[in-house]
Amino acid sequence: MKAPEIRLDLEALKANFEELSRPQQVSQKFLPLMPVVKADAYGHGAVLISKALEEAFAEDRMPYLCVARWAEAIELRTAGVKRPVLILSQYTAAEIRQASVGNIALLVATEQDLKALESLQASERRMISAVHVHFNTGMNRLGFSPEMSKAELEKIFARLAVLGLKIEGLSTHLARAEEDPALLTDSQKKRFCAAVANAKSVWLETWGEFPKWIHAANSAGILRNLGHEMTAGRPGIFLWGVHQDHDSGERLKKEFPSLKLRPVLSLRCAVREIFWLEKGDGVSYGHRYVAPSRRLVGILNFGYADGLSRSLSRREGEASLLRFWIEGFAAPILGTVTMDMVMIDLTDHPAAAVLQDKLRTGEETIWAEWIGREQPTERHASVLGTITYEILCDLSRRVKREVLNA
């Protein structure tokens, strides 16, 4: 019996990269992108995705791959990914001391980050290829104040220079890029550009070239005009051809009608068994579903350990808002979603007898689609009251990733 499969369309991935790197200013041939492949590339498989992007796009078009944590950077590097990796969030001096691979850049966003770097020996800092100084312009998580004095900013630059660390970038993070820019993005842009101008005014020739990478834009931010100062974008969710949720997707499609994104990921699982459940019989843990009549039940090799939310468990009479699609038929979930399996109702499938024969002979796998053309990730997010990021990140690593077009 075949295991569940996450199917990855690498041609769609490359097309989305090209779409997002369209010229943002007349003077540019393209906008260099730093793909965010944290959280296992949002469930797509970080190593696989990173290698595909690295093979497709040269360093002038993709100067960095971005992750959130030190362990994620090490995973890419030890797997043979050669492109520089930028850690956007979490690292410690202890992790850097234990590192056996390098070409990793760090975001410096707090006094604690500076102290961690200052605690390292020079030989230990050799693993760090560069640093990017981060400003808090409205996200209000991490970052230095963009309104700090020239003396304060110069002190930060000097402390990094003394450590022999090259400052290669200046950055911030947008909090409301999917919405009307007047709500916050315009303000963040103004504050960040002022911080960049301030940095230029205190930059010393002895520190070398001014930071090459000025970056603020996440996926939706790339669509905004953030000014000529920006030299790179950091796409995440749009790389996968997905919007944050249905509403923001519809809003951005109206605002940017020429934007064409293609979903990279689809997910399917195999039907393991088909049998009749008699009237009055319960199914799965707790028998929360009791058959009101004779029902034809399908068992799928897919459960909450794979990324199927247990909250989709269904009692008799409850609506099944998300369904498994089998040969054009939408089969509702029955009973409790379990760790490794889920039950579906095939009673009304027009080809139920044919499906039973196929399963009995074992000559052909019967596939049920969970994420795909009929039921995109945005639909999952709407039903579960969340965003597509969570749906994708919940997909387990134990689910096989299958490349459609290597």
Residue, then its C-alpha position, 0 to 999 in steps of 0.5 A: m500500500k502506497a504512503p501519502e505523497i506531497r507532490l511538488d511542481l518545480e516548474a511552478l516554483k521556478a515560474n513563481f520566482e520569475e514572477l516575483s523578480r519582475p523589474q521593480q524599478v526601470s533601472q533593474k533587469f530583475l529584483p534579486l530574491m532571498p527565498v525564505v525556506k524556514a520551517d522545512a520550506y513551509g512544509h515543502g522540503a527545505v533541502l529539496i526546494s533549496k537545491a532546486l532554486e540553487e540549480a535554477f538561479a545564479e547568485d546574482r538573482m538569489p544571493y541568499l536562502c533565508v531560514a529562522r534558526w541555526a539548525e535549519a542553516i546547518e541542515l542545508r549546508t550539510a545536505g550540500v546546499k552551497r548558496p549563502v544562508l541568512i538566519l533571520s531569527q534565532y542563534t546562540a554563541a554555543e551553536i556557533r562554537q559547535a559549527s563545523v560548516g560556514n558560509i552562514a550570515l546572521l541577522v543582528a537585531t538586539e543588544q543580546d545578539l551583539k553580546a553573543l557575537e562578542s563572546l566568541q573567539a576570532s576562530e569561532r567567528r570564522m563560520i560567520s560570513a556576514v551580518h545584516v543589521h535589522f531595524n524595527t519599523g513597526m512589526n514590534r518584535l525584534g530590531f534596533s530603533p530606526e530613529m536612533s542617533k547617528a552616534e548610537l548607530e555608528k557604535i553598533f557598526a563599530r562593534l561589528a567591525v572590531l569583530g571582523l564581521k562584514i556588514e552586508g545588509l540592512s533590513t526590516h520586516l513588514a507587518r501589514a503588507e497584504e493590506d492597504p499600504a496607508l495602514l502601516t506599510d507606507s510608514q514602515k517604508k519611510r522609517f526604514c529609508a530614513a534609517v538607511a540614509n542615517a546609516k549612509s551618513v555615518w558610514l566610514e570608508t574604513w568599513g569598506e563597501f556600504p551594505k549591498w543588500i537593503h531588504a524589507a519586502n516579504s511576499a506581499g511587500i514585493l508587490r509594493n513600491l518600497g523605493h529604489e533603496m531596496t535591493a532585494g526581496r524576501p519571498g515566502i508564501f508566494l513562492w509556493g503559489v499560495h496566498q495568506d488566506h482567501d480574503s487577502g488573496e482576492r484583495l491582492k488579485k484585484e489590486f495586482p491583476s497581472l500577478k500569476l502564481r501557480p501552486v507548487l504543492s498538492l497532497r494525495c493519499a491512497v485508499r487502503e480499504i473499502f467496506w460496508l458499515e451497517k446501520g447503527d454501527g460506529v466507526s473509529y475512536g469513540h464511535r462519534y459517528v454512528a451510521p444512520s443507514r448502511r454506509l460504504v466506508g473508505i479507509l485512507n492512509f493519512g492522519y493527524a501525524d501527517g498533517l490532517s487536523r483532528s478538529l475535522s473529526r465528524r459526528e453523524g449529521e455534522a457537515s464535512l466542510l473539507r473533503f477528499w476528492i476521488e475521481g471527481f467525487a468529494a467524499p466527506i470525513l466520517g468519525t474521529v481522525t486518527m494518527d495514521m488513518v481517516m475514514i471517508d464516506l463513499t456511499d454516494h460515489p457513482a463508481a463505488a463498485v468499480l473502486q471496490d474491484k480496483l482495490r480487490t485486485g490491487e492492480e491500481t492505486i486509488w488516490a484521494e486528493w486532499i490539497g490540490r486543484e479541487q481544494p486549494t490550501e486557501r480553502h483549508a485555511s478558511v475552514l480551519g480559521t487560520i492561514t495557509y502558512e499553518i496548513l503547510c507547516d503542519l505537513s509532517r516530514r514523514v510524508k514523502r515528497e515527490v517531484l513532478n518535474a525535476 
